Amino acid sequence: MKEILSGNEAIARGAYEAGVKVACAYPGTPSTEILENTVRYREIDSSWATNEKVALEVGIGASFVGARSLVTMKHVGVNVAADPLFTLSYTGVNGGLVLVCADDPELHSSQNEQDSRNYAKFAKVPMLEPGDSQECLEFTKLAYEISEKYDTPVLLRTTTRISHSKSVVNLGERTDQVREAKIEKNAAKFVMLPGNARVRHVVVEDRTVQLSKDGCCMPINRVEMRDTKIGVITAGISYQHVREALPEASVLKLGMVHPLPFDLIRDFAAKVEKLYVVEELDPFIEEQVKAIGIPVVGKEIISICGELTPGRVRKAFGLPENAQTTVEKLPGRPPNMCPGCPHRGVFYTLNQLKAYVSGDIGCYTLGFMPPLSAMDTCVCMGASIGMATGAVKVLSPEERKKVVAVIGDSTFLHTGINGLMDMVYNKGAATVIILDNRITAMTGRQENPGSGHTLMDDPANAVDFELLCKAIGVKNVRTINPLDLDECRTVISEEMERPETSVIITDKPCVLIKREGIFKAGAPLQVVEESCTGCRACLKIGCPAIEWIPASGKKGKAHIDPLLCNGCDVCSQLCKFSAIQEAK
């Protein structure tokens, strides 16, 4: 049977067909949809973890007792999971374990453009890189075979284009030829004390050498001979761009990008007049090819930044761009918080109070955008609180009052709790605002330990943020309605004056929350034209439901789109002329 699947859907299907029993992840674009699809297969226990490190540890636990497990995350999530990953390379596996890391060239939804292939080399584990949805399914199944044959975790690298593009996939059946999950003790292999780890390190090095040799015979590493004037080594989505831009070139398509099949590369290089490497981001393949003494052209013509396209590849090779690839420049569509977003009033207030906002990763990072313009730093998940602690250590008592850390509920549970614990322990005098909107909103409204439900839609304990903060020593915890601007200003300004750690928790759900009965929209609002003076005060919150209608020779007036407005009432609190009222 055939279906049109995205790369993420195909990986989920591949895990199902491979007999995977446990799938665990922390949501992160562009990887999120993998777990949202494994949950369709009831044979797989699918769950959201609190962060990527925990997700990998869940997968390791299942593997050690013999089950095949799948762990998925975006590229920056591998940073969080790196601690167990590096030692897992030494212990090896029992049941196969595959870690999908989804890179994001061009930074469509990420804070950096790191290349996860470096982790494969650094941790000394094999990495496969599919080039379309069919390969996503096939490589996922193959990854489990490699994992168990070579006693290693396997990284499966995708990129945004592979994750979200769709193509035809041939479906298969679920295998029942997998190991039975049971306890079999093997402390010498799985307890990484120095004496055991020294022995396992030798195994890792031998494994890498063997995989490089065996890779020369793997069908996923294939040579396509055409015109021998140009030979291109490539992998993943870059292969598709090369085939479109350079249809006559000979190609070595690598399905396993670490360890590289060096003998196959030498053989291919000898058959072509000039050798190129076309790869996105780092010169990962290029540097290793040069290291074995083979002349090759790569980053001299291919950018190290951003993603590739057929047009960019053609340009790199000095070829004219196809007319079909020329697209008219479209109007800009800057990202914005949704109409009625409970974060908007908080950031408006922080802007008015001239706070120094130590920000974090989530929808609320859009508080950086004008007209709110109320975020001054954003580095990584959970960093807001630790950075606030560092700032107040060195600022004057007066400037110290301006420091406010802002973090979402899911991000706080991910890696923010330790930062708050440290702030209390080391007597950091800063204000922390936890934006609790009951969901992991930015990546598509996924459940988390604070939402009260699991990925498999089972009821679960919901973390009580107030009790949690008090349990780690925060004496001053207050809850506010973020849609009430007067309350926001009063409470935030009071806590900013407090010379010790304080926490403010906002208490309104995401307007797009999927579970019924949690978000309740108000009546849409309208602008009474006769009362509107054109002062533009309502535009200061940047709500996309509010339009500005210019008038010839006049100031113009505001207009509220009734299809977008959900009656949060924030804009009406800014209007001094009572021009914003409930729509009739």
C-alpha positions, 0 to 999 in steps of 0.5 A: 500500500502507498501513502503520501507522507511527510518525513516525520510521518514516515519516520513514525511509520518506520518505527511502527514497522520496526517493532518499536515499543517505546517512543519518547520526545520533547516537542521541538520544530521540526521534529514534533510531528513524529511523536504526534504520529507514533501515538496513532499506533497503540502498539507503541507507548508514546510520551512527552518527556519534561526535556530531551535528556529525560526523553533519551533516558526513557529510551535507554531504559527501554533499550536496556531491558530489550525493547526497541525505542525511539527518541526524537528532538530538534537539533538544540535538544541534542545539547540537552541530551548529550550527557547520556548520549555520550556514555550510551555510546560506550554502553551500547544497547540491548534493544535497538535505540534510534535518536532522531535529531531534526536540524533547522538550516535557515533557522526557520524556528530555532535560535541557532543553526548547529549541525548535528552531524558533529554529534555523531562524530563527537559521540562516535555513533553512526548517523543515517541521513534520509533524502525523502520520505521513503528513505525516512521510513526505510532508514528508520527500520535499517537504523534498528538493524544497525543498532542491534548488529553493532551494539550502538545507538544510531542517530537519524538526522533530518532537516526541516525540508525532509521533516515537512516535505511530502512524497509517496511511501510504500508501507509495510507490516509491523515486524514481530521479530524483535527481542522480548523485553525482560531483565537480564543483568549485565553490570560490566556492560551497563555500569559505567565505572572507570574500569568498565568504561575503559573496556567499552571504549575499545569496543567503540573505536573498533565499532567505528572502524568496522562500520566505515568498512561495512559502509562501503557495501551498504546499499544506502551509500550508492554511486550514480555514474553519469558525466565524469567531468564532475563528481559530487558527494552529497547526502540528505536533502542536498542530494535532491538539490544536486540532482535537480541543479546538476542532472548530468553530474556523477553522484556519490549519495551517502545514506550513512554520513558517519562514519564515512565509507572512505574506501568507497569515497576513494574509488569514486574520486578516482573515477571523476575529473573534479570532485565536489562536496555539496552539503548544508551547514558545516563542511562535515564531509568535506573536511574528512575527505580532505583529511584522507588526502583527496582534493575536493571543492566544497565551502569555497563555493557553497555557503556555510550558512543557511539551507540550500536550494536548486537555485543556490546550487546552480549559482555556486557552480556558475550556472544560470538560475532556471526561470521557474525558480524565480519568485516575486518578492512577497509582502513580509509577514512578521510573526505575532502573538495570536489575538487574545494571547494571555502573554500580550498584557504582561509584555505591554506592562513590562515595556511600560515599567522599563524592565530589563527582561531576561527572556526564554524560548516559547511563543512569548519570545515574540514579546521582543517584537515591536510594538511590545519590544519587551525582551532583552535576552534569549539564549536557550531553554530555561536560561532566563532565570539563571541569566537573571541571577547573574545580572543581579549579582553585579548590578547596582541595587537600583538597577537590580530592580529592573531585572525580570525573568520571563519563562513559559510553563513548559520551558520552566518544567524543561530546565527552569526549575533548577535555575529558580532553585539556584536563584533562591539558594544564592539569594538572587534578588530578581522577579520571575514571571511564569507564563502558565498557559496550560500547554506547550504552545509554540510547537503545536499545543502539546501536553506537558506535566502542567497540563493534566493530560499525557500524549496518549490522552490519559488524565495525569497529575498537573504540576501545581506551580505555586506549590512547586515554587514554595517547595524550593524556597520561594517565599513570595509567590503571586498569581495574576490575571494577565488580561487585567492590565491594572493588576499586572502593573500593580503586582509586577511593579510591587515585586520588582521592588522586592529585595529578594526572589519573587515569582509571579504566575499568570493564570490564563490558557492559550487561546488555541488550546485544543482541549474543550472547556479550558479557554472561554472566549469573550464577546468580540469587541468593536470600535465606536467610530464616533468616539474614536479620536485616532490616538492609536493607544490600542495599537501599542499592544500589537494585536492582529485583530486591530487594524488601522484605517487611514482617513484622507486629511484626518488621523484615521481610526482603529477597526477591530476584525470581528472574525479575529477578536475573541474578547480578551478586553486588553485593548479597551483598557487602553482606550481613554475615550471608551471607544472600544465596546462589546460588539452589537 
